[in-house]
Amino acid sequence: MAQKGHLDQKPHNQRGGPNGPGGGQRGQRPLEIHIDPQAQNKGIGQGVGEVEGGPYPILIYIHVDELAIFGPHLESFKKEIQEKFNIKDLGKADLLLGIKILPSKARFFLSQEHYIKNIAKNFNVTNLAPINTPLKPSLQLMKASKDEVTAFKKLGLNYRIIMGALNYISTNTRPDITFSISHSSQFLECPSLNHWSASLQVLCYLYHTKEKTLNYYNKGKCKIITYVNADWGNLLIERRSGGGYTLFLNHHLISWRTKKQQTLFHSTMEAEYKSL
């Protein structure tokens, strides 16, 4: 069970309005000052906390002036919080930080389909033909020359904006584009039309697979499985390897990452071992 609420900056005995989601650090700091003493009494840390009691804990996520609570039997906990803070109960959580929570029987799904649609529309890729992979396996992106960078700037295209949007999607719900984004992000300082075309290809792939979600449900005992891989020596600029991992808890993907390895290796086994 998940619940979402809107929280005033200050407790009942002080006046003050809530800060909007874009308040940044100016909005977040007053909230932390006032909520931490109360939260720490219940074992809640900054940003993410856990309230112990009973067989199942209650998890709390705080972002600026919004909080989401997850767990069973939430009504009594909400009453305790309402005694100290002005809270607007928004009901069951369905959208958190741009991620949709789609409940189903004994499971739920995390999706960014709505976000992908908006980005694809903004960059005019909705009419492009479907593709099967984020990037072509044979594609080798290289650092652009000064002339290429100058020519790209004259087009008025912002490579950082599209890469930022793609990275946000990759980090939250789409591990299948993580390697492509990690590789393409190396050229933020010196992009060319080739890099721009590659980023549009990733976005096109996302758009035509926008229905993909992360699925979570209660199944079996706690079991952790990790997979690693490496693209040995295939980053031609520095002859480095690209490595990555995926971490599963009870067959549910909970963590993933790819990055350029900083050490030169003489075999695929060494590169994959380093990915651990």
C-alpha positions as CSV (number, residue, x, y, z in Angstrom):
1,M,0.0,0.0,0.0
2,A,1.4,3.4,-0.9
3,Q,0.2,6.8,0.1
4,K,1.2,10.3,-1.1
5,G,1.0,13.6,0.8
6,H,1.8,17.3,0.7
7,L,3.6,18.7,3.7
8,D,3.8,22.3,5.0
9,Q,7.4,23.5,5.8
10,K,6.6,24.1,9.4
11,P,4.7,22.4,12.3
12,H,1.3,23.5,13.4
13,N,2.6,26.0,15.9
14,Q,4.3,28.1,13.2
15,R,2.9,29.7,10.1
16,G,4.3,29.1,6.7
17,G,3.1,28.0,3.3
18,P,4.4,24.9,1.4
19,N,7.1,25.1,-1.2
20,G,6.5,23.9,-4.8
21,P,8.3,20.9,-6.3
22,G,10.8,23.2,-7.9
23,G,11.9,24.9,-4.7
24,G,15.3,23.3,-4.7
25,Q,17.6,23.7,-1.8
26,R,15.8,26.8,-0.5
27,G,12.7,24.8,-0.1
28,Q,14.2,21.6,1.2
29,R,16.4,23.0,4.0
30,P,13.6,24.5,6.2
31,L,11.6,21.3,5.8
32,E,14.6,19.2,7.0
33,I,15.2,21.5,10.0
34,H,11.6,21.0,11.2
35,I,10.9,17.5,10.2
36,D,14.1,15.8,11.3
37,P,13.7,16.0,15.1
38,Q,10.2,14.5,14.8
39,A,11.3,12.0,12.2
40,Q,14.4,10.9,14.1
41,N,12.2,9.9,17.1
42,K,10.7,7.3,14.8
43,G,14.0,6.2,13.2
44,I,13.6,8.3,10.0
45,G,16.8,9.6,8.3
46,Q,17.1,12.4,5.8
47,G,15.4,11.7,2.5
48,V,14.5,8.1,3.1
49,G,13.5,6.5,6.3
50,E,12.1,3.4,7.9
51,V,9.6,3.2,10.8
52,E,10.0,-0.1,12.7
53,G,7.1,-1.7,14.5
54,G,5.3,-4.9,13.8
55,P,6.4,-7.5,11.2
56,Y,6.5,-5.1,8.3
57,P,8.2,-1.7,8.4
58,I,6.8,1.6,6.9
59,L,9.1,3.2,4.4
60,I,9.0,7.0,4.0
61,Y,10.4,9.0,1.0
62,I,10.7,12.8,1.4
63,H,11.4,15.2,-1.5
64,V,11.1,18.9,-0.7
65,D,7.6,19.3,0.7
66,E,6.2,16.0,-0.6
67,L,6.4,12.6,1.1
68,A,5.3,9.1,0.1
69,I,4.8,6.3,2.6
70,F,4.8,2.6,1.8
71,G,3.7,-0.3,3.9
72,P,0.6,-1.9,5.5
73,H,-1.7,-0.2,8.0
74,L,-0.8,3.4,7.1
75,E,-3.8,5.2,8.7
76,S,-2.4,5.2,12.3
77,F,0.9,6.5,11.1
78,K,-0.8,9.3,9.1
79,K,-2.7,10.3,12.2
80,E,0.6,10.7,14.2
81,I,2.1,12.8,11.4
82,Q,-1.0,15.0,11.2
83,E,-0.8,15.8,14.9
84,K,2.5,17.6,14.2
85,F,2.3,18.9,10.6
86,N,-0.3,20.3,8.2
87,I,-0.7,17.5,5.7
88,K,-2.8,17.3,2.6
89,D,-3.6,13.6,1.8
90,L,-3.3,13.0,-1.9
91,G,-4.5,9.4,-1.7
92,K,-2.7,6.4,-3.2
93,A,0.6,7.3,-4.9
94,D,0.4,7.0,-8.7
95,L,3.1,9.5,-9.8
96,L,6.4,10.1,-8.0
97,L,9.2,12.2,-9.6
98,G,8.0,11.5,-13.1
99,I,7.6,7.8,-12.5
100,K,4.1,6.3,-12.7
101,I,3.2,3.5,-10.3
102,L,0.7,1.1,-11.8
103,P,-0.8,-1.3,-9.3
104,S,-2.1,-4.7,-10.2
105,K,-3.0,-7.9,-8.3
106,A,-0.2,-8.8,-5.9
107,R,2.3,-6.6,-8.0
108,F,3.0,-3.2,-9.3
109,F,4.7,-1.7,-12.3
110,L,7.0,1.4,-12.7
111,S,6.6,3.2,-16.0
112,Q,7.7,6.5,-17.7
113,E,5.6,6.0,-20.8
114,H,4.1,9.5,-20.4
115,Y,7.5,11.1,-20.1
116,I,8.9,9.3,-23.1
117,K,5.9,10.4,-25.2
118,N,6.5,14.1,-24.3
119,I,10.3,13.9,-25.0
120,A,9.8,12.1,-28.3
121,K,7.2,14.7,-29.4
122,N,9.5,17.6,-28.4
123,F,12.3,16.1,-30.6
124,N,10.1,15.1,-33.5
125,V,10.9,11.3,-33.5
126,T,7.3,10.1,-33.3
127,N,7.1,9.5,-37.0
128,L,10.4,7.7,-37.4
129,A,10.4,3.9,-38.2
130,P,10.8,1.5,-35.3
131,I,14.2,0.2,-34.5
132,N,15.3,-2.9,-32.5
133,T,18.3,-1.6,-30.6
134,P,19.2,1.7,-28.8
135,L,22.4,2.0,-30.9
136,K,23.8,0.0,-33.7
137,P,26.3,-2.6,-32.4
138,S,28.9,-1.5,-35.0
139,L,28.6,2.2,-34.2
140,Q,31.8,3.8,-32.9
141,L,31.3,7.4,-31.6
142,M,34.4,9.5,-31.7
143,K,35.3,12.9,-30.4
144,A,34.3,15.6,-32.9
145,S,36.8,17.9,-34.5
146,K,36.7,21.7,-34.0
147,D,35.1,22.2,-37.3
148,E,32.4,19.6,-36.6
149,V,31.7,21.2,-33.2
150,T,31.4,24.6,-34.7
151,A,29.1,23.4,-37.5
152,F,26.9,21.6,-34.9
153,K,26.6,24.8,-32.7
154,K,25.4,26.7,-35.8
155,L,22.4,24.3,-36.0
156,G,21.1,25.5,-32.6
157,L,20.7,22.0,-31.3
158,N,21.2,21.3,-27.5
159,Y,22.9,17.9,-27.0
160,R,22.9,18.3,-23.2
161,I,19.2,18.6,-23.0
162,I,18.4,15.4,-24.9
163,M,21.1,13.5,-23.1
164,G,19.8,14.7,-19.7
165,A,16.3,13.5,-20.5
166,L,17.6,10.2,-21.7
167,N,19.8,9.7,-18.7
168,Y,16.8,10.4,-16.4
169,I,14.8,7.7,-18.1
170,S,17.7,5.3,-18.0
171,T,18.4,5.9,-14.3
172,N,14.8,5.3,-13.3
173,T,13.0,2.7,-15.4
174,R,15.0,1.7,-18.5
175,P,18.2,-0.2,-17.9
176,D,18.2,-1.3,-21.5
177,I,19.5,2.0,-22.7
178,T,22.0,2.5,-19.9
179,F,25.1,1.5,-21.9
180,S,24.1,3.6,-24.9
181,I,23.7,6.7,-22.6
182,S,26.9,6.0,-20.8
183,H,28.8,5.9,-24.1
184,S,27.1,8.9,-25.6
185,S,27.5,11.1,-22.5
186,Q,31.3,11.2,-23.1
187,F,30.8,13.8,-25.8
188,L,28.8,16.5,-24.0
189,E,31.7,19.0,-24.4
190,C,32.3,18.3,-28.1
191,P,29.2,17.0,-29.8
192,S,28.7,16.7,-33.5
193,L,25.8,15.8,-35.8
194,N,26.8,12.1,-35.5
195,H,26.3,12.2,-31.7
196,W,23.0,14.0,-32.2
197,S,21.8,11.4,-34.6
198,A,22.8,8.6,-32.2
199,S,20.8,10.3,-29.4
200,L,17.8,10.5,-31.6
201,Q,18.1,6.8,-32.4
202,V,18.0,6.0,-28.7
203,L,15.0,8.2,-28.2
204,C,13.3,6.6,-31.2
205,Y,13.9,3.1,-29.7
206,L,12.4,4.3,-26.4
207,Y,9.4,5.7,-28.1
208,H,8.6,2.5,-29.9
209,T,9.1,0.4,-26.7
210,K,7.5,3.0,-24.3
211,E,5.2,0.4,-22.9
212,K,8.1,-1.5,-21.2
213,T,8.0,-1.3,-17.4
214,L,9.8,-2.6,-14.3
215,N,7.7,-5.2,-12.6
216,Y,7.7,-6.0,-8.9
217,Y,5.7,-8.6,-6.9
218,N,6.0,-10.6,-3.7
219,K,7.6,-13.9,-4.5
220,G,9.6,-16.4,-2.5
221,K,12.5,-15.9,-0.1
222,C,15.0,-13.2,-0.3
223,K,17.5,-14.1,-3.1
224,I,20.0,-11.7,-4.6
225,I,21.5,-12.4,-8.1
226,T,24.0,-10.1,-9.9
227,Y,25.0,-10.2,-13.6
228,V,28.0,-8.4,-15.0
229,N,29.4,-7.9,-18.5
230,A,32.1,-5.9,-20.3
231,D,32.7,-4.6,-23.8
232,W,36.4,-5.4,-23.8
233,G,38.6,-2.7,-25.3
234,N,35.9,-1.5,-27.6
235,L,36.0,2.2,-26.6
236,L,38.4,3.2,-29.2
237,I,39.3,6.7,-27.9
238,E,41.3,5.3,-25.0
239,R,41.1,1.6,-25.6
240,R,39.1,1.2,-22.4
241,S,36.4,-1.3,-21.7
242,G,32.8,-0.5,-20.9
243,G,31.5,-2.5,-17.9
244,G,28.2,-2.9,-16.2
245,Y,26.1,-4.9,-13.8
246,T,22.4,-5.6,-13.0
247,L,21.3,-6.6,-9.5
248,F,18.1,-8.6,-9.0
249,L,16.2,-9.2,-5.7
250,N,13.8,-12.2,-6.0
251,H,14.0,-11.8,-9.8
252,H,13.2,-8.1,-9.6
253,L,15.7,-5.6,-11.0
254,I,16.6,-3.1,-8.3
255,S,20.0,-1.7,-9.4
256,W,22.0,-1.3,-12.6
257,R,24.9,0.7,-13.9
258,T,27.4,1.0,-16.7
259,K,30.6,3.0,-16.9
260,K,33.9,3.3,-18.6
261,Q,36.6,1.3,-16.8
262,Q,39.7,3.2,-15.8
263,T,42.1,0.4,-16.1
264,L,43.4,-1.4,-19.2
265,F,42.9,-5.1,-19.2
266,H,44.4,-7.9,-21.2
267,S,41.4,-10.2,-21.4
268,T,37.6,-10.2,-21.3
269,M,37.7,-12.1,-18.0
270,E,39.6,-9.3,-16.3
271,A,37.3,-6.7,-17.7
272,E,34.2,-8.6,-16.5
273,Y,35.7,-9.3,-13.1
274,K,36.3,-5.6,-12.6
275,S,32.6,-4.9,-13.4
276,L,31.8,-6.6,-10.1
